Amino acid sequence: APFFAGLAAIAAAIFVYRHREHARLTSEGYWDLMLPMAVGTVAGGVLLYIILYGGGPGQTLPKLMRTLRVSGGSFYGNLLGALATVAFVCRRRGLSFRRVGDLVGAAAPLGLAVMRLGCFQHGCCYGRKTALPWAVVFSDPRSAVRRGLFNVPIHPTQLYEAALTALLFAWGALWVLPRAKDGRLPGGSALLASGAGYAVVRFGIDFIRGG
């Protein structure tokens, strides 16, 4: 899973770099943005996970203090942490938040599509029982699937989300972002499209998630 997390970050960072001219970012300005955003992204994901998952802060904080590790993260926490950092950097550097947000929003589904492959490898974000022919079975006790679903056919929800977010990335990168660049759509459209699109994807998949 850490390998795929790193790969997801690299893929998203490369995309932002290739389109940095939309936000009027120089190569130096790119690094001034990306380094703080990397910290904000991780911090946001961890913070929202501690607040909303694993029984809430009352259970996750003692576990964190005991093990010195967090057993999960939150995509929306990652996104909010990234955007908070972007807003701070844009304000200090005199950059357009909408233009930079377009790049972050368009890149986010790409990173998430790669990350969900890591979730599939790890067994987290697993699905419910199903008799569909493409069901998957987890039998390795090291996986994150809860014990009651070991050796039971379940939905490969991680792969569903990887495929759908890859399509969301293609839509944002190939249709929405070019129109935001040339003025046919207002600045920030790619960010809004990404956030709204993922909300729809996640809402649908949550009905068949097992956790």
C-alpha positions in Angstrom: 0.0 0.0 0.0 2.8 2.6 0.7 4.2 1.9 -2.7 0.9 2.7 -4.4 0.5 5.8 -2.2 3.9 7.0 -3.4 3.0 6.2 -7.0 -0.3 8.0 -6.7 1.4 11.1 -5.4 4.0 11.0 -8.2 1.4 10.6 -10.9 -0.7 13.5 -9.6 2.5 15.7 -9.2 3.6 15.0 -12.8 0.2 16.0 -14.1 0.2 19.3 -12.2 3.7 20.0 -13.4 2.8 19.4 -17.1 -0.1 21.8 -16.8 1.5 24.4 -14.5 1.3 27.2 -17.1 -2.5 27.3 -16.5 -1.8 28.6 -13.0 1.1 30.7 -14.2 3.5 28.6 -12.1 7.2 28.7 -12.8 9.3 25.6 -12.1 10.4 27.2 -8.8 6.9 28.3 -8.0 5.8 24.7 -8.6 8.0 23.4 -5.9 7.1 26.2 -3.6 3.5 24.9 -4.0 4.0 21.2 -4.1 6.2 20.7 -1.0 3.8 22.4 1.5 0.8 20.8 -0.3 2.3 17.3 0.2 2.4 18.0 4.0 -1.1 19.4 4.0 -2.5 16.5 2.0 -1.1 13.9 4.4 -2.0 15.9 7.5 -5.6 16.4 6.3 -6.1 12.8 5.5 -4.8 11.7 8.9 -6.8 14.3 10.8 -10.1 13.6 9.2 -9.5 9.8 9.7 -8.9 10.4 13.4 -12.1 12.4 13.8 -14.5 10.3 11.7 -13.2 6.7 11.6 -12.0 4.0 13.9 -14.5 4.9 16.6 -13.6 8.6 16.7 -10.8 10.5 18.5 -11.5 8.7 21.8 -10.4 5.4 20.2 -8.0 6.4 17.4 -5.9 8.8 19.5 -5.0 6.3 22.2 -4.2 3.7 19.5 -2.0 6.3 17.7 -0.1 7.0 20.9 0.4 3.3 21.6 1.4 2.2 18.1 2.8 5.5 16.7 1.0 4.7 13.4 -2.4 5.5 11.8 -4.2 2.6 10.3 -6.0 4.6 7.6 -6.7 7.9 5.9 -9.6 9.9 4.4 -9.6 11.0 0.7 -11.7 14.0 1.5 -9.3 14.8 4.3 -6.5 14.6 1.8 -8.3 16.9 -0.6 -9.3 19.4 2.0 -5.8 19.5 3.5 -4.4 20.0 0.0 -6.8 22.8 -0.8 -6.2 24.6 2.5 -2.5 24.5 1.8 -3.1 25.7 -1.8 -5.2 28.6 -0.5 -2.4 29.6 1.9 0.3 29.4 -0.7 -1.8 31.2 -3.3 -2.5 34.1 -0.9 1.2 34.5 -0.1 2.4 34.2 -3.7 -0.4 36.2 -5.4 -1.6 33.2 -7.4 -5.1 32.4 -8.5 -6.7 29.8 -6.2 -9.2 28.9 -8.9 -6.5 28.2 -11.5 -4.3 26.2 -9.1 -7.4 24.4 -7.8 -8.2 23.3 -11.3 -4.9 21.5 -11.5 -5.3 19.9 -8.1 -8.9 18.9 -8.8 -8.1 17.4 -12.2 -5.1 15.5 -10.8 -6.9 14.1 -7.6 -8.9 11.4 -9.4 -5.7 10.1 -11.1 -4.0 9.8 -7.7 -7.0 8.1 -6.2 -7.3 5.6 -9.1 -3.7 4.5 -8.4 -4.2 4.5 -4.7 -7.3 2.2 -4.8 -5.1 -0.4 -6.5 -3.0 -0.3 -3.3 -6.2 -0.7 -1.3 -7.1 -3.8 -3.3 -3.6 -5.2 -2.6 -4.0 -4.4 1.1 -7.6 -5.5 1.4 -8.9 -2.3 2.9 -12.1 -0.6 1.5 -13.4 -4.1 0.8 -16.9 -4.9 -0.4 -19.9 -6.9 0.8 -20.8 -10.5 0.0 -21.8 -11.1 -3.6 -22.5 -14.1 -5.9 -21.4 -12.1 -9.0 -18.9 -13.9 -11.3 -16.2 -11.3 -10.8 -16.3 -11.5 -7.0 -12.9 -11.8 -5.2 -11.9 -13.8 -2.2 -9.4 -12.7 0.4 -7.7 -15.4 2.4 -4.4 -13.9 3.6 -4.7 -13.1 7.4 -2.5 -10.0 6.8 -5.2 -8.3 4.7 -7.4 -5.7 6.2 -10.6 -7.6 5.4 -12.6 -8.3 8.6 -12.5 -11.9 9.7 -16.1 -12.7 8.9 -15.4 -12.1 5.2 -12.3 -14.3 4.8 -12.7 -16.9 2.1 -16.0 -15.3 1.1 -16.8 -13.9 -2.4 -17.1 -10.1 -2.0 -17.4 -7.1 -4.3 -14.0 -5.8 -5.5 -15.1 -2.3 -4.6 -11.5 -1.0 -4.7 -11.3 -1.9 -8.4 -14.8 -0.4 -9.1 -13.6 2.9 -7.6 -10.2 2.7 -9.4 -12.0 2.3 -12.7 -14.6 5.0 -12.1 -12.1 7.6 -10.8 -9.9 6.8 -13.8 -12.9 7.8 -16.0 -13.4 10.8 -13.8 -9.8 11.8 -14.3 -10.2 11.4 -18.1 -13.3 13.6 -18.1 -11.7 16.3 -16.0 -8.3 16.3 -17.8 -9.5 15.9 -21.4 -12.8 17.9 -21.3 -13.3 20.1 -18.3 -9.7 21.4 -17.8 -9.1 22.4 -21.5 -12.3 24.5 -21.3 -11.3 26.1 -18.1 -7.9 27.0 -19.7 -9.4 28.7 -22.7 -12.2 30.5 -20.9 -15.2 28.4 -22.1 -15.7 27.4 -18.4 -14.9 29.6 -15.4 -11.8 29.0 -13.3 -12.3 26.4 -10.7 -14.6 24.2 -12.9 -12.2 21.3 -12.9 -12.0 21.4 -9.1 -15.8 21.5 -8.8 -16.3 18.7 -11.4 -13.8 16.5 -9.6 -15.3 17.0 -6.1 -18.9 16.5 -7.4 -18.0 13.6 -9.6 -16.2 11.8 -6.8 -19.1 12.4 -4.4 -21.4 10.6 -6.9 -18.9 7.7 -7.3 -18.4 7.3 -3.6 -22.1 7.6 -2.8 -22.9 4.7 -5.1 -20.0 2.4 -4.1 -20.7 2.9 -0.3 -23.9 0.8 -0.7 -21.8 -2.3 -1.4 -18.8 -1.6 0.8 -18.4 -4.0 3.6 -16.6 -1.6 6.1 
